[in-house]
Amino acid sequence: MPRTVYDDDHELFRETVRSFIAAEVAPHDEEWERRGIVDRSLFHAAGDAGLLMFPTPERYGGAGVDDWRFNAIVDEEFGRAGYASAGLSLALQNDVVGPYFLDLTDDEQKARWLPGLTSGELVGAIAMTEPGTGSDLSGIATTAVRDGDHYVLNGAKTFISNGQNADVVVVAARTSPDRHRGLTLFVVERGMPGFKRGRNLDKLGLHGQDTSELHFSDVRVPVANRLGAEDGQGFFQLMRNLPQERLSLAVTAVSAAEGVLARTLEYVTERTAFGQPIGSFQNSRFLLAGLFTQVDVTRVFVDRCVELHARGKLTAVQAAEAKWWASELQVKVADRCLQLHGGYGYMREYPVARAFVDARIQTIYGGTTEIMKEIIGRDLGL
């Protein structure tokens, strides 16, 4: 199906991203997976190549291009190539953390943080999830108590991506007891006394992504590091950016599905059983025909969502639909493609094995499939 969401400039940029992945990611990815963390050089190289924080104004070292389709191309190419850990690391900077620094900061804060985030000198993270809250942002228990020109921050966060590498962390904390209007966002910086990183969590997949526990014990955060006013808008600020985060995950999911399908098609064409290519058996043909069709249909919907978001018209419900459908399809495709590889698919040296374990988290983070269905169901008036 011809794609219409991108123009010639976007496709030229796509070639830049593919070249970047071949030169800066492919040679190092296995080492990062073994170490459990991507090297900070990835962020420096991405900044040098112009792959970070596209809307950053030129005076802060950016391109000043407010077109989310460039973000989507980065997500697509990392997803299609199968480098989920490195791709997530950059997507967090561009799609999840970046908007808080671009949209909620004053001029002084922009001058402090945007140049580093855009060049890759600074790595960003966002700390919402807590051990006892999961998807329930209104249940956040981390507190920030005003003390003169500082807030005293206490609490713990978990499942924080880029947690070990992060230099600046957007932390959601409670400044009043009100469940929805009691949250405020703060930027906690590397080296602040009382800010400690816990374990780099041992995950089923995404081994190269430094997903971590973070601890805050009487961390004195300057008022100058507060994002916006202490006016009860923190919860709504978090919710406002979730559709973009979910669309980013959907874009990655459908692209990852396309990538593993392409590699599997090549495998079943070359691998033989009973004297013929395993792709020539009716079961293989029918299975792949179904998967390719489902991915093609999903691609059309996700592309439409990308187009709507680039025009500022994507709704939270549409993002939820894209996220749950594409991520569940990614898991299904990876599972069925692994089956077609037989015993070799269970060997970690085969890319399909990694595609399988890396896919599983997609239906959980950014809002579980069940939460996505709840959002859609409520919109139906149910």
Phi and psi in degrees as a GROMACS rama.xvg file:
@    title "Ramachandran Plot"
@    xaxis  label "Phi"
@    yaxis  label "Psi"
@TYPE xy
-59.9341  141.129  PRO-2
-100.453  138.75  ARG-3
-119.488  0.546232  THR-4
-76.5297  -22.7539  VAL-5
-111.974  150.095  TYR-6
-107.869  -172.488  ASP-7
-61.1985  -38.7367  ASP-8
-62.6353  -39.7289  ASP-9
-64.4138  -41.8158  HIS-10
-69.8924  -32.9117  GLU-11
-64.1804  -40.6878  LEU-12
-64.4933  -36.0715  PHE-13
-57.4034  -41.0587  ARG-14
-63.4083  -36.2077  GLU-15
-62.0899  -44.0195  THR-16
-64.5785  -42.8634  VAL-17
-62.8851  -40.9346  ARG-18
-65.2604  -39.3011  SER-19
-61.4663  -45.9662  PHE-20
-61.409  -43.0647  ILE-21
-64.4893  -37.4876  ALA-22
-88.6718  -37.3399  ALA-23
-109.037  -14.5706  GLU-24
-114.526  -53.029  VAL-25
-53.1704  -42.1417  ALA-26
-69.9686  -18.0492  PRO-27
-115.006  -9.74468  HIS-28
-60.6298  -42.5386  ASP-29
-62.784  -39.4004  GLU-30
-64.1967  -42.3471  GLU-31
-62.7747  -38.7547  TRP-32
-63.4394  -40.3556  GLU-33
-68.8002  -37.7667  ARG-34
-78.2639  -19.5495  ARG-35
80.9285  18.852  GLY-36
-165.884  137.738  ILE-37
-76.478  147.683  VAL-38
-71.8436  147.663  ASP-39
-62.3992  -19.9007  ARG-40
-59.5473  -26.1438  SER-41
-58.8386  -43.5941  LEU-42
-69.6119  -40.6943  PHE-43
-60.9435  -46.3952  HIS-44
-65.2571  -39.4736  ALA-45
-64.3616  -39.4805  ALA-46
-63.5951  -43.9544  GLY-47
-62.33  -33.5009  ASP-48
-85.2179  -3.46935  ALA-49
77.8079  32.7647  GLY-50
-102.092  4.7301  LEU-51
-119.617  140.139  LEU-52
51.4306  59.8812  MET-53
-56.9245  -36.6535  PHE-54
-77.9856  -5.71516  PRO-55
-54.3298  126.504  THR-56
-58.1583  152.599  PRO-57
-59.3012  -33.516  GLU-58
-66.3831  -14.8597  ARG-59
-108.129  14.2841  TYR-60
93.5727  10.6698  GLY-61
-103.521  -176.695  GLY-62
-89.2939  -18.1086  ALA-63
66.1556  31.6274  GLY-64
-106.983  106.929  VAL-65
-96.1982  73.6025  ASP-66
-140.722  102.951  ASP-67
-66.1914  -12.1111  TRP-68
-62.8293  -28.1148  ARG-69
-68.0842  -40.3423  PHE-70
-56.8445  -46.1157  ASN-71
-61.3086  -37.2333  ALA-72
-65.1278  -40.3498  ILE-73
-60.0939  -47.4944  VAL-74
-59.9051  -44.3104  ASP-75
-61.1837  -47.9546  GLU-76
-70.889  -36.4566  GLU-77
-67.8543  -40.1052  PHE-78
-63.7802  -46.798  GLY-79
-65.1514  -36.031  ARG-80
-75.9126  -15.8039  ALA-81
87.1028  16.7365  GLY-82
-101.127  72.7022  TYR-83
-68.2873  -39.7375  ALA-84
-65.5919  -48.8631  SER-85
-66.1388  -40.6023  ALA-86
-62.7078  -41.4868  GLY-87
-63.9681  -38.7885  LEU-88
-57.6028  -42.7531  SER-89
-77.8186  -35.893  LEU-90
-62.6388  -35.1746  ALA-91
-61.2448  -43.048  LEU-92
-65.3609  -44.052  GLN-93
-81.0712  -47.876  ASN-94
-98.3031  -27.9124  ASP-95
-106.428  -54.5154  VAL-96
-82.1406  -41.1314  VAL-97
-49.7404  -47.1183  GLY-98
-58.3731  -31.3601  PRO-99
-66.4948  -38.5688  TYR-100
-79.3976  -25.7459  PHE-101
-82.7242  -38.4756  LEU-102
-101.765  -24.88  ASP-103
-108.644  -0.563667  LEU-104
-95.1853  151.293  THR-105
-87.1676  179.191  ASP-106
-61.6099  -39.3886  ASP-107
-65.1112  -42.6169  GLU-108
-66.7301  -40.6768  GLN-109
-58.1891  -44.7167  LYS-110
-64.6396  -30.9384  ALA-111
-74.7351  -40.8215  ARG-112
-112.663  -32.9382  TRP-113
-63.8981  -41.1296  LEU-114
-58.5266  -42.9057  PRO-115
-69.7231  -39.8204  GLY-116
-66.6228  -32.4115  LEU-117
-78.8262  -33.8357  THR-118
-84.1299  -14.9205  SER-119
89.9507  0.931177  GLY-120
-67.0002  -32.0136  GLU-121
-111.213  140.571  LEU-122
-111.537  134.638  VAL-123
-108.643  157.396  GLY-124
-148.575  163.971  ALA-125
-128.269  133.801  ILE-126
-115.601  95.4916  ALA-127
-108.636  -53.6463  MET-128
-66.428  137.076  THR-129
-121.748  159.719  GLU-130
-53.5233  -30.9965  PRO-131
-108.231  8.29613  GLY-132
-117.609  -36.1341  THR-133
59.7255  -124.654  GLY-134
-79.6457  -6.94017  SER-135
-86.4415  86.4946  ASP-136
-63.7485  -29.3626  LEU-137
-69.4252  -12.2316  SER-138
-93.6615  8.52602  GLY-139
-55.973  132.245  ILE-140
-110.111  -14.5244  ALA-141
-57.1011  133.844  THR-142
-114.532  150.68  THR-143
-133.72  114.392  ALA-144
-109.496  126.297  VAL-145
-67.104  132.325  ARG-146
-141.458  88.0579  ASP-147
66.6628  -121.936  GLY-148
-90.5685  13.191  ASP-149
-133.843  164.707  HIS-150
-113.622  142.685  TYR-151
-101.091  115.568  VAL-152
-102.601  130.432  LEU-153
-138.672  135.189  ASN-154
153.594  -171.496  GLY-155
-143.545  147.073  ALA-156
-127.88  156.377  LYS-157
-141.998  165.064  THR-158
58.0969  40.2731  PHE-159
-93.4453  109.763  ILE-160
-70.5748  147.124  SER-161
63.2796  20.5587  ASN-162
-63.6947  -36.1344  GLY-163
-81.554  -38.192  GLN-164
-78.1443  -20.999  ASN-165
-62.6931  135.093  ALA-166
-98.7031  -30.3421  ASP-167
-131.586  127.005  VAL-168
-122.677  121.94  VAL-169
-79.1642  116.295  VAL-170
-113.381  127.93  VAL-171
-89.0212  123.518  ALA-172
-136.916  156.729  ALA-173
-90.9088  122.835  ARG-174
-108.426  -4.2127  THR-175
-155.81  163.431  SER-176
-71.0883  -16.7959  PRO-177
-59.4267  126.275  ASP-178
-61.4733  -40.4768  ARG-179
-102.411  -28.059  HIS-180
-108.905  19.1778  ARG-181
-110.123  11.5974  GLY-182
-104.446  143.371  LEU-183
-135.308  150.102  THR-184
-103.86  137.42  LEU-185
-131.586  153.302  PHE-186
-103.873  112.958  VAL-187
-97.4901  131.058  VAL-188
-106.854  150.211  GLU-189
-51.7412  134.673  ARG-190
93.3122  -8.03171  GLY-191
-64.2816  128.205  MET-192
-55.7126  133.889  PRO-193
93.6409  -11.5068  GLY-194
-92.072  114.158  PHE-195
-127.649  145.395  LYS-196
-98.2262  131.647  ARG-197
-87.7826  -145.606  GLY-198
-64.9087  145.819  ARG-199
-83.6633  106.938  ASN-200
-65.8442  141.111  LEU-201
-88.1861  103.519  ASP-202
-103.534  163.04  LYS-203
-62.6168  -44.2131  LEU-204
-134.954  -165.221  GLY-205
48.0116  48.9884  LEU-206
-65.0392  -26.5648  HIS-207
-85.212  -3.24752  GLY-208
-95.443  123.889  GLN-209
-82.3302  77.1295  ASP-210
-84.5009  124.998  THR-211
-136.776  165.556  SER-212
-92.379  143.491  GLU-213
-126.546  141.367  LEU-214
-127.851  139.145  HIS-215
-127.042  114.225  PHE-216
-123.588  102.381  SER-217
52.131  43.3921  ASP-218
-76.0739  123.013  VAL-219
-90.5879  107.117  ARG-220
-103.428  121.41  VAL-221
-59.1255  147.163  PRO-222
-56.3803  -30.4282  VAL-223
-65.3714  -10.4725  ALA-224
-100.773  7.5214  ASN-225
-81.0884  137.033  ARG-226
-93.7013  109.628  LEU-227
78.9683  -174.413  GLY-228
-85.1792  163.456  ALA-229
-84.4203  74.4988  GLU-230
-125.899  18.5735  ASP-231
78.9079  14.4732  GLY-232
-94.4809  -1.97497  GLN-233
-56.814  -44.5673  GLY-234
-60.7635  -43.2426  PHE-235
-72.8041  -31.246  PHE-236
-64.1368  -40.0524  GLN-237
-65.1844  -45.629  LEU-238
-65.8536  -33.5377  MET-239
-64.2386  -31.208  ARG-240
-91.4523  -8.77257  ASN-241
-62.7367  -37.9391  LEU-242
-57.6885  -39.7695  PRO-243
-65.7516  -43.2572  GLN-244
-58.867  -42.3399  GLU-245
-70.5262  -35.5422  ARG-246
-65.9527  -39.7209  LEU-247
-57.5357  -43.1937  SER-248
-66.5842  -37.9677  LEU-249
-65.0561  -42.965  ALA-250
-60.0271  -46.1351  VAL-251
-62.7224  -40.6141  THR-252
-63.0981  -50.1046  ALA-253
-67.9999  -33.9626  VAL-254
-69.3402  -40.2748  SER-255
-63.1043  -39.3065  ALA-256
-63.1086  -42.0243  ALA-257
-60.9968  -41.0937  GLU-258
-65.2742  -47.2456  GLY-259
-69.1754  -32.3314  VAL-260
-64.9588  -43.2032  LEU-261
-62.4161  -42.8214  ALA-262
-68.6324  -35.1851  ARG-263
-70.0914  -38.9643  THR-264
-59.2502  -41.6866  LEU-265
-62.704  -42.1199  GLU-266
-64.3564  -47.5588  TYR-267
-71.9756  -17.1345  VAL-268
-77.7963  -33.1735  THR-269
-93.0412  -34.091  GLU-270
-78.4693  133.85  ARG-271
-114.767  154.29  THR-272
-149.542  137.08  ALA-273
54.5701  34.4729  PHE-274
81.6177  11.2277  GLY-275
-148.081  156.114  GLN-276
-58.0263  138.112  PRO-277
-66.6359  -19.4353  ILE-278
-72.4446  -14.6204  GLY-279
-84.1232  -10.7291  SER-280
-72.5813  145.651  PHE-281
-58.3781  -39.6077  GLN-282
-59.0282  -43.4159  ASN-283
-65.1493  -44.6413  SER-284
-60.6476  -47.9139  ARG-285
-65.9881  -41.3566  PHE-286
-62.7233  -48.7507  LEU-287
-67.6663  -35.3357  LEU-288
-60.6507  -42.761  ALA-289
-65.8992  -43.3515  GLY-290
-67.2361  -44.2749  LEU-291
-61.9152  -39.6829  PHE-292
-64.8247  -45.6966  THR-293
-62.8917  -39.8383  GLN-294
-67.6919  -40.6463  VAL-295
-62.4952  -43.6065  ASP-296
-63.5544  -42.082  VAL-297
-64.994  -39.2192  THR-298
-57.7717  -41.6463  ARG-299
-61.7909  -44.6374  VAL-300
-66.8753  -43.5237  PHE-301
-65.0137  -40.3694  VAL-302
-59.6623  -39.7486  ASP-303
-63.9741  -38.6094  ARG-304
-65.9661  -39.071  CYS-305
-61.3988  -44.5516  VAL-306
-61.003  -44.902  GLU-307
-63.0083  -42.0475  LEU-308
-66.8328  -38.4973  HIS-309
-62.0581  -25.367  ALA-310
-96.8282  4.89601  ARG-311
73.124  26.0353  GLY-312
-119.109  3.71609  LYS-313
-71.0094  134.191  LEU-314
-95.8786  161.614  THR-315
-61.7598  -35.4164  ALA-316
-68.5792  -43.8002  VAL-317
-62.1136  -40.7169  GLN-318
-63.9799  -39.0727  ALA-319
-64.6609  -42.5692  ALA-320
-60.5585  -46.1439  GLU-321
-63.8595  -41.8436  ALA-322
-66.4581  -49.8869  LYS-323
-70.0759  -40.1739  TRP-324
-68.6016  -47.7006  TRP-325
-67.4862  -39.6678  ALA-326
-70.3491  -39.6623  SER-327
-65.8123  -36.9185  GLU-328
-66.7589  -39.4542  LEU-329
-58.0684  -45.1026  GLN-330
-61.5506  -44.4955  VAL-331
-62.0908  -46.2589  LYS-332
-62.879  -45.6673  VAL-333
-62.0594  -40.2783  ALA-334
-63.8544  -48.4068  ASP-335
-68.5445  -35.782  ARG-336
-68.3019  -37.8093  CYS-337
-60.3871  -41.8033  LEU-338
-59.6835  -39.4497  GLN-339
-66.8527  -21.9607  LEU-340
-81.3608  -10.2542  HIS-341
63.3069  -145.56  GLY-342
-60.7722  -29.9807  GLY-343
-65.3603  -28.568  TYR-344
-64.738  -20.3405  GLY-345
-88.6323  -2.07986  TYR-346
-90.9081  130.199  MET-347
-64.8781  -18.3976  ARG-348
-71.3937  -15.7129  GLU-349
-91.7232  130.377  TYR-350
-55.609  -28.5075  PRO-351
-65.5009  -29.9146  VAL-352
-65.077  -43.3382  ALA-353
-68.7842  -38.8206  ARG-354
-58.3689  -36.9434  ALA-355
-65.3889  -50.6197  PHE-356
-74.5695  -32.234  VAL-357
-71.1895  -27.7586  ASP-358
-70.5081  -31.1268  ALA-359
-60.9905  -33.7579  ARG-360
-71.6588  -18.8229  ILE-361
-61.3952  -28.1306  GLN-362
-86.1824  2.42488  THR-363
-115.094  -57.4096  ILE-364
-77.3054  160.833  TYR-365
74.8746  8.504  GLY-366
108.846  119.779  GLY-367
-65.6444  164.062  THR-368
-55.2862  -39.2016  THR-369
-64.5607  -39.1742  GLU-370
-66.1904  -40.2933  ILE-371
-60.9311  -43.8569  MET-372
-65.9587  -34.0279  LYS-373
-63.4472  -42.9659  GLU-374
-60.8481  -45.7479  ILE-375
-66.9736  -42.9789  ILE-376
-62.6468  -41.1406  GLY-377
-64.4171  -36.0151  ARG-378
-65.4067  -23.7876  ASP-379
-80.3379  -2.56173  LEU-380
83.9535  18.1271  GLY-381
